[in-house]
Amino acid sequence: MAKRANGDGSITRMKGRDLFHGRVYVTTTSGVVKRLSVYGKTRDEVREKMTALQAQHHQGIPVPDTNIKMADYLTYWLHAVVRVNRRPKTYQGYESVVRVHLVPGLGNKKLRTLKASDVRTWLAKVASTCQCCAGGVDKARKQPRCCAAGECCENKLSRRMVQWIHAVLRNALENAVREELILRNVARLVQVPTPDYGTGKGLTVPQARLLLKAASEDRLHALYVLALAMGMRRGELLGLHWSAIDLERGTLIVSSNLQRVDGELLLGPTKTASSLRTLPLPPFVLAALQAHREQQAQERAAAGDRWKESGLVFTSRVGTPMEPDNLRRSWYPLRERLGLTLRFHDLRHTCVTLLLDLGVPPHIVRQIAGHSDIGVTMKVYAHASLDEQRKALGSLSEALA
């Protein structure tokens, strides 16, 4: 048998066990070349794992050391796994949680010795810590108004945010399990409080009509119509192309999403695979889009050489993609005139809630809204209105009388 070249690794059968043991030299996150072990039920399975490690080594991606600290492992996970396999906006959110919460709280713990009790204690601290006090934020202010001033404002993270932080840690440790760095995911052993989803979101039908009437003179009137009548997300609206709209057939395809990521406007796919959907256009929505197209043609003529064609439905006055945050310049004055305190996203909540109140089956509402799971539709939105509850209890009372 020919002698193996240096770096090829070796595979042996383990005595007394139905397993094969492979060894291969790779560069670890600590910067040292070490011999790592992989295991499998067949020689081919072990060889496949070794080949994957060697390929990662040749690409310059370090492999986590078994004695690696959480801070180093999380950095590796973000760059070698999340950045490669997830969308830029997802990476941005994960990176923020890792930098602000995970590394300061668990960074000095070793990956292989991290315990469920460590995670539980840390999460409890995160949930109970005032964010003005954390990291000396209030102390750094010119005029402290919280802990540094002697009176805590109790500005704590929401349950939803604590759940999100726990989810990022759970995903990171799940990857460590897949890479056989740890035997189990201790974050899965820790329960977090279920977030409270408010049930008073959105507008009533009269309020929605009043909003659309107030927005009739706004250049983004058609955007508000789509948000209220179709339940589209902000990024979906700003990423909508005219090529995705068939005014003759009366259909609209939601297939793109405009977001600002790391200081750059990016036009990407929809939030999830279920968000990619084709929707029929009701007559009054169709009329709003036709009017908007005529308005955009006038803006194009007025801009002349300054017009930058993007093919988007909702743009700036010179045709460039609209900054998501700049939508506030239209939305904030509009809601203030009506005395509302809603977020723009609550227009989507309004659409979904009103559809359910009208008796539309949840699976149809899910398709219209583009929810990834019908559980989201039912858990977050499917709360009956007081009128519906009164009607239901009235029917029961009549039956019992």
C-alpha positions in Angstrom: 0.0 0.0 0.0 1.3 3.4 -1.0 2.3 5.7 1.9 -0.2 8.5 2.6 1.0 12.0 2.0 1.3 14.4 4.9 -2.0 16.0 5.7 -4.1 13.2 4.2 -5.2 12.0 7.7 -5.9 8.5 8.8 -8.9 6.3 9.5 -9.0 3.4 11.9 -11.6 1.1 13.3 -12.2 1.5 17.0 -11.8 -1.7 19.1 -14.9 -3.0 20.8 -17.1 -0.4 19.1 -18.9 -0.3 15.8 -17.3 3.0 14.8 -14.6 4.3 12.6 -12.2 7.0 13.9 -10.7 9.6 11.6 -7.9 12.1 12.3 -7.0 15.1 10.2 -4.8 18.1 10.7 -6.5 21.5 10.3 -6.1 25.1 11.4 -8.3 25.9 14.4 -9.8 29.2 15.5 -6.9 29.6 18.0 -4.5 29.9 15.1 -2.8 26.6 15.8 -2.7 23.5 13.5 -4.2 20.6 15.4 -5.2 17.1 14.8 -9.0 16.7 15.1 -11.0 13.6 15.4 -14.2 12.7 13.6 -16.3 9.5 14.0 -18.8 7.6 11.8 -20.4 4.2 11.4 -18.7 3.6 8.1 -15.3 4.4 6.6 -16.9 6.4 3.8 -18.8 8.5 6.3 -15.6 9.4 8.2 -13.8 10.1 4.9 -16.6 12.5 3.9 -16.3 14.4 7.2 -12.5 14.6 6.9 -12.7 15.8 3.3 -15.1 18.6 4.4 -12.7 19.7 7.2 -9.8 19.7 4.8 -11.7 21.7 2.2 -12.6 24.2 4.9 -8.9 24.3 5.9 -7.8 25.0 2.3 -10.3 27.8 2.0 -8.8 29.5 5.0 -11.7 29.0 7.3 -10.5 27.9 10.7 -12.2 25.0 12.5 -13.4 25.6 16.1 -11.1 24.2 18.8 -12.7 21.8 21.3 -11.3 24.1 24.0 -12.6 27.2 22.3 -14.3 29.9 24.3 -17.8 31.0 23.5 -16.6 34.4 22.2 -14.3 32.8 19.6 -16.8 30.1 18.6 -19.6 32.7 18.1 -17.3 34.8 15.9 -16.5 31.7 13.9 -20.2 30.7 13.6 -21.2 34.2 12.4 -18.6 34.4 9.6 -18.3 30.7 8.5 -21.9 29.7 8.9 -24.4 32.5 9.2 -22.8 34.9 6.7 -22.5 32.1 4.1 -25.9 30.5 4.5 -28.3 33.3 5.7 -29.5 36.5 4.2 -27.6 39.8 4.9 -30.4 41.1 7.1 -30.5 37.9 9.1 -26.7 38.1 9.6 -27.0 41.7 10.7 -29.6 40.8 13.4 -27.6 37.8 14.6 -24.3 39.8 14.7 -26.0 42.5 16.8 -27.3 39.9 19.4 -23.9 38.2 19.6 -22.0 41.5 20.0 -24.4 43.2 22.5 -25.6 40.2 24.6 -24.0 36.8 24.0 -20.3 37.8 24.1 -20.5 40.1 27.1 -22.6 37.5 29.0 -21.1 34.1 28.0 -18.0 35.0 26.0 -15.6 33.7 28.7 -17.3 30.4 29.1 -15.8 27.4 27.3 -18.1 25.9 24.6 -17.6 22.3 25.8 -18.3 23.1 29.5 -21.2 25.4 29.0 -24.1 24.2 31.2 -27.9 24.8 31.1 -27.6 26.5 34.5 -25.2 29.0 33.0 -27.6 29.8 30.2 -30.6 30.0 32.6 -28.8 32.3 35.1 -27.5 34.6 32.3 -30.9 34.9 30.6 -32.5 35.8 33.9 -30.0 38.6 34.3 -30.5 39.8 30.7 -34.3 39.9 31.3 -34.0 41.8 34.6 -31.3 44.3 33.6 -32.2 47.9 32.8 -30.9 48.7 29.4 -30.1 52.3 30.4 -27.8 50.9 33.1 -26.3 48.1 31.0 -22.8 48.9 29.8 -22.7 52.3 31.5 -25.1 53.8 28.9 -26.7 56.2 31.3 -23.4 57.1 32.9 -22.0 58.2 29.5 -24.8 60.6 28.9 -24.2 64.4 29.4 -27.2 64.5 31.7 -27.8 61.1 33.3 -31.4 60.3 34.0 -31.5 56.7 35.1 -29.1 54.7 37.3 -26.3 57.2 37.3 -28.8 59.8 38.5 -29.9 57.6 41.4 -33.2 56.4 40.1 -33.6 53.4 37.7 -36.1 53.8 34.9 -36.6 50.0 34.6 -36.1 50.0 30.8 -36.0 46.2 30.4 -36.0 44.1 27.3 -39.3 42.8 26.1 -40.2 39.1 26.4 -40.0 38.9 22.6 -36.4 40.3 22.6 -35.3 37.8 25.4 -36.9 35.0 23.3 -34.9 36.2 20.2 -31.6 36.3 22.2 -32.2 32.8 23.4 -33.1 31.7 19.8 -29.8 33.0 18.5 -27.8 31.1 21.2 -29.8 28.0 20.5 -29.0 28.2 16.8 -25.4 28.7 17.4 -25.1 25.7 19.8 -27.1 23.6 17.4 -24.4 24.2 14.8 -21.8 23.1 17.3 -23.7 19.8 17.8 -23.8 19.2 14.1 -20.1 19.8 13.9 -19.6 17.3 16.8 -18.0 19.9 19.0 -20.5 19.3 21.8 -22.8 16.4 22.5 -26.0 18.3 23.3 -27.5 21.8 22.9 -27.9 23.0 26.5 -29.9 26.1 25.3 -32.7 23.7 24.4 -32.9 22.7 28.0 -33.7 26.3 29.1 -37.3 27.6 28.7 -38.0 31.3 28.2 -41.2 33.1 28.9 -43.7 33.2 26.0 -43.9 36.7 24.5 -47.1 38.7 25.0 -48.7 39.5 21.7 -50.9 42.5 21.9 -54.5 42.0 20.7 -55.4 45.7 20.2 -53.3 46.3 17.1 -54.7 47.8 14.0 -57.6 50.0 12.9 -61.3 49.5 12.8 -63.0 49.6 9.4 -64.2 53.3 9.9 -60.7 54.3 11.0 -59.1 52.5 8.0 -61.5 54.4 5.7 -60.7 57.7 7.4 -57.0 57.0 6.9 -57.3 56.2 3.2 -59.4 59.4 2.7 -56.8 61.5 4.5 -54.0 59.9 2.4 -55.8 60.5 -0.9 -53.8 63.6 -1.7 -50.5 62.0 -0.6 -48.1 60.9 -3.4 -47.9 57.5 -1.7 -51.7 57.0 -1.5 -51.4 53.7 -3.5 -48.8 52.4 -1.0 -51.3 52.9 1.9 -54.0 51.2 -0.1 -51.7 48.2 -0.7 -50.7 48.1 3.0 -54.2 48.1 4.3 -56.0 46.1 1.6 -53.2 43.5 0.8 -51.3 43.3 4.1 -47.9 43.8 2.4 -44.8 44.4 4.5 -42.9 47.7 4.2 -39.9 46.0 2.4 -42.3 44.2 0.0 -44.0 47.5 -0.9 -40.8 49.4 -1.5 -39.3 46.5 -3.4 -42.4 46.1 -5.7 -41.7 46.3 -9.4 -44.1 47.3 -12.1 -43.1 44.1 -13.9 -44.7 42.2 -11.0 -48.1 43.9 -11.6 -50.5 42.9 -14.3 -53.1 45.7 -14.5 -55.0 44.0 -17.2 -55.5 40.7 -15.4 -55.6 42.4 -12.0 -52.8 40.4 -10.3 -49.7 41.3 -8.2 -46.7 39.1 -7.5 -44.9 39.7 -4.2 -41.4 38.5 -5.0 -38.8 41.0 -3.7 -37.9 42.9 -0.6 -36.0 46.2 -0.2 -34.0 46.7 3.0 -31.1 48.7 4.3 -28.3 46.4 5.5 -25.0 47.7 6.8 -25.5 51.1 5.3 -26.5 49.8 1.8 -29.9 49.5 0.2 -30.3 45.9 -0.9 -33.1 44.4 -3.1 -33.4 40.8 -2.2 -36.0 37.9 -2.1 -39.0 37.9 0.2 -38.7 37.3 3.9 -39.5 33.6 3.7 -40.4 31.2 0.9 -44.1 31.5 1.9 -43.9 35.3 1.4 -43.5 34.7 -2.3 -47.1 34.9 -3.5 -49.5 36.0 -6.2 -52.5 38.1 -5.1 -55.6 39.2 -7.0 -56.1 43.0 -7.0 -59.5 44.3 -5.9 -61.0 47.0 -8.1 -60.2 49.9 -5.7 -56.6 48.8 -5.3 -56.3 48.5 -9.1 -57.6 52.0 -9.5 -55.1 53.3 -7.0 -52.2 51.7 -8.8 -53.4 53.0 -12.2 -53.5 56.5 -10.8 -50.1 56.1 -9.2 -48.6 55.0 -12.5 -49.9 58.2 -14.2 -48.5 60.3 -11.3 -45.1 58.6 -11.6 -45.1 59.4 -15.4 -45.6 63.0 -14.5 -42.8 62.9 -12.0 -40.5 61.2 -14.6 -41.3 64.0 -17.1 -40.7 66.7 -14.5 -37.3 65.2 -13.4 -36.0 64.9 -17.0 -32.3 63.9 -17.1 -32.3 63.6 -13.3 -34.6 60.6 -13.4 -33.0 57.2 -12.5 -35.1 54.4 -13.8 -35.4 51.5 -11.3 -38.6 49.9 -12.4 -40.0 50.2 -8.9 -43.5 51.2 -8.2 -42.7 53.4 -5.2 -39.6 55.6 -5.6 -38.2 59.0 -4.8 -39.1 62.0 -7.0 -36.2 61.2 -9.2 -36.9 57.4 -9.6 -34.4 56.0 -7.1 -35.4 53.4 -4.6 -37.1 54.9 -1.5 -35.3 54.7 1.8 -37.4 52.5 4.2 -36.9 55.1 7.0 -37.9 57.9 4.7 -41.4 56.5 4.6 -41.8 58.1 8.0 -41.8 61.6 6.3 -45.2 60.7 4.9 -46.5 58.4 7.6 -45.8 60.4 10.7 -47.6 63.6 9.6 -50.5 61.5 8.3 -51.1 59.6 11.6 -50.7 62.8 13.6 -53.5 64.5 11.7 -55.7 61.5 12.6 -54.5 61.3 16.2 -53.2 57.8 15.8 -50.1 56.2 17.5 -49.8 53.2 15.2 -46.6 52.0 13.5 -46.7 51.7 9.8 -46.4 47.9 10.2 -49.7 48.0 12.1 -51.4 48.6 8.8 -50.5 45.0 7.9 -51.9 43.9 11.3 -55.1 45.8 10.4 -55.5 43.9 7.1 -55.0 40.5 8.7 -57.2 41.2 11.7 -60.1 42.6 9.6 -60.0 39.6 7.2 -60.3 37.2 10.2 -63.1 39.3 11.7 -64.9 39.1 8.4 -64.9 35.3 8.7 -62.2 34.6 6.1 -60.7 31.1 6.7 -57.3 31.3 8.4 -55.6 29.3 5.7 -56.7 31.9 3.1 -55.5 34.8 5.4 -52.2 33.0 5.8 -51.7 32.9 2.0 -52.7 36.6 1.6 -50.3 37.7 4.3 -47.5 35.4 3.3 -47.0 33.9 6.8 -44.6 31.1 7.1 -46.9 29.1 9.3 -50.6 29.2 10.0 -49.7 29.2 13.7 -48.5 32.7 13.3 -51.8 33.7 11.8 -53.8 32.1 14.6 -51.6 33.0 17.6 -50.8 36.6 16.8 -53.9 37.8 14.9 -56.8 35.5 15.4 -58.5 37.2 18.3 -62.2 37.9 18.1 -63.5 41.4 18.2 -65.9 42.4 21.0 -68.8 42.4 18.6 -67.9 38.9 17.5 -67.6 37.8 21.2 -70.9 39.4 22.0 -72.6 37.7 19.1 -71.1 34.3 20.1 -72.1 34.6 23.7 -75.5 35.8 22.7 -76.0 32.8 20.6 -75.0 30.5 23.5 -77.3 32.4 25.9 -80.2 31.9 23.5 -79.4 28.2 23.3 -79.3 27.8 27.0 -82.4 29.9 27.8 
